[in-house]
């Protein structure tokens, strides 16, 4: 998948390429930074929540975030944008999983989708005592 230039609309991707839609929300004025854009931390937390959904399903249980890798912010998010977060598991180890996340926005009155953020989050499957455990084989 080629790198998209800043300002370019997100091309239509299949679920296999982009992942499943996990969260859709609209940031509020309380989520703004001093420049009038949405805090990067707000976006990171929304992506973490979304990635945790995918990872927990794949792990068939509890997971914890252990790393955020290769995070790229392409464009700002603004109040009134419709923010959609997509994710898919791209790698599974013994107890860890890497989840590729993409944040797409549609500006207030424009339905054109724009990729604003992407990154890879790493989660570890844990048991009821908080200790790492193996990720079950797919389909089990």
C-alpha positions as CSV (number, residue, x, y, z in Angstrom):
1,X,0.0,0.0,0.0
2,X,1.6,3.3,-1.1
3,X,2.1,6.3,1.1
4,X,-0.6,8.9,0.7
5,X,0.4,12.5,0.4
6,X,-0.8,15.0,3.0
7,X,-4.1,16.5,2.0
8,X,-5.0,13.6,-0.3
9,X,-8.3,11.8,0.3
10,X,-8.2,8.3,1.7
11,X,-8.8,5.9,-1.1
12,X,-11.4,3.3,-0.8
13,X,-9.9,0.3,1.0
14,X,-11.2,-3.1,1.6
15,X,-11.9,-4.4,5.1
16,X,-8.8,-6.7,4.7
17,X,-6.6,-3.6,4.0
18,X,-8.1,-1.1,6.4
19,X,-9.5,-3.4,9.1
20,X,-12.9,-3.3,10.6
21,X,-14.6,-0.1,11.7
22,X,-14.2,0.1,15.5
23,X,-15.1,3.6,16.8
24,X,-16.9,6.6,15.3
25,X,-17.0,9.8,17.3
26,X,-17.0,13.5,17.1
27,X,-14.5,15.5,19.2
28,X,-15.8,18.3,21.3
29,X,-14.3,21.8,22.1
30,X,-13.0,20.4,25.4
31,X,-10.7,18.1,23.3
32,X,-8.9,21.1,21.6
33,X,-5.4,22.2,22.1
34,X,-4.3,25.9,22.1
35,X,-4.1,25.9,18.3
36,X,-7.8,25.0,18.0
37,X,-7.1,21.4,16.8
38,X,-7.8,18.2,18.6
39,X,-5.1,17.1,21.1
40,X,-2.9,14.3,19.8
41,X,-3.4,12.5,23.1
42,X,-7.2,12.4,22.5
43,X,-6.6,10.7,19.1
44,X,-4.0,8.3,20.7
45,X,-6.5,7.3,23.4
46,X,-9.3,6.7,20.9
47,X,-7.0,4.5,18.8
48,X,-5.9,2.6,21.9
49,X,-9.5,1.9,22.8
50,X,-10.3,0.7,19.3
51,X,-7.2,-1.4,19.0
52,X,-8.0,-3.0,22.4
53,X,-11.3,-4.2,20.9
54,X,-9.6,-6.0,18.0
55,X,-6.8,-7.4,20.2
56,X,-9.2,-8.7,22.9
57,X,-11.3,-10.4,20.3
58,X,-8.3,-12.1,18.8
59,X,-6.9,-13.0,22.2
60,X,-10.3,-14.2,23.4
61,X,-9.8,-12.3,26.6
62,X,-8.1,-9.5,28.4
63,X,-5.2,-7.5,26.8
64,X,-3.0,-4.7,27.8
65,X,-1.2,-2.1,25.6
66,X,2.6,-2.4,25.8
67,X,3.7,-0.2,22.9
68,X,2.7,2.3,20.3
69,X,5.0,2.1,17.3
70,X,5.3,4.0,14.0
71,X,2.7,6.7,14.9
72,X,2.2,9.2,12.1
73,X,0.0,12.3,12.2
74,X,-0.8,13.4,8.6
75,X,-3.3,16.2,9.3
76,X,-5.1,17.8,12.3
77,X,-8.5,16.8,13.5
78,X,-10.9,19.6,14.0
79,X,-14.0,20.1,16.2
80,X,-17.0,18.9,14.2
81,X,-15.1,16.2,12.2
82,X,-16.6,12.8,12.2
83,X,-13.7,10.6,13.3
84,X,-13.7,6.9,12.4
85,X,-11.0,4.5,13.6
86,X,-10.2,1.2,11.8
87,X,-7.9,-1.6,12.9
88,X,-6.7,-5.1,12.1
89,X,-4.3,-7.5,13.6
90,X,-1.2,-7.7,11.4
91,X,1.1,-9.9,13.6
92,X,0.6,-12.4,16.3
93,X,3.3,-13.7,18.5
94,X,3.2,-16.1,21.5
95,X,1.4,-13.6,23.8
96,X,1.5,-10.4,21.8
97,X,-0.3,-8.9,18.8
98,X,0.4,-5.9,16.6
99,X,-2.7,-4.0,15.5
100,X,-2.5,-1.6,12.6
101,X,-4.7,1.4,13.2
102,X,-6.0,4.2,10.9
103,X,-7.9,7.3,11.8
104,X,-10.1,8.7,9.0
105,X,-12.1,11.9,9.2
106,X,-14.9,13.5,7.3
107,X,-14.9,17.2,7.7
108,X,-18.1,18.8,9.0
109,X,-20.0,19.3,5.7
110,X,-17.8,17.3,3.4
111,X,-18.2,13.5,3.1
112,X,-14.8,13.0,1.6
113,X,-12.7,10.7,3.8
114,X,-9.2,11.9,4.8
115,X,-6.6,9.7,6.6
116,X,-5.3,11.8,9.4
117,X,-3.4,9.4,11.7
118,X,-2.0,5.9,11.5
119,X,0.1,3.7,13.7
120,X,0.8,0.2,15.1
121,X,-0.2,-0.7,18.7
122,X,1.2,-3.8,20.4
123,X,-1.0,-5.6,22.9
124,X,-0.3,-8.6,25.2
125,X,-2.9,-11.1,26.2
126,X,-3.1,-11.5,30.0
127,X,-4.8,-13.9,32.4
128,X,-7.0,-13.1,35.4
129,X,-3.8,-12.4,37.4
130,X,-2.4,-9.9,34.9
131,X,0.3,-12.3,33.7
132,X,0.9,-12.8,30.0
133,X,-0.7,-15.8,28.4
134,X,-0.5,-17.4,25.0
135,X,-2.8,-16.0,22.2
136,X,-5.0,-18.9,21.1
137,X,-4.6,-20.2,17.6
138,X,-7.0,-18.4,15.2
139,X,-10.4,-20.0,15.0
140,X,-10.0,-21.8,18.4
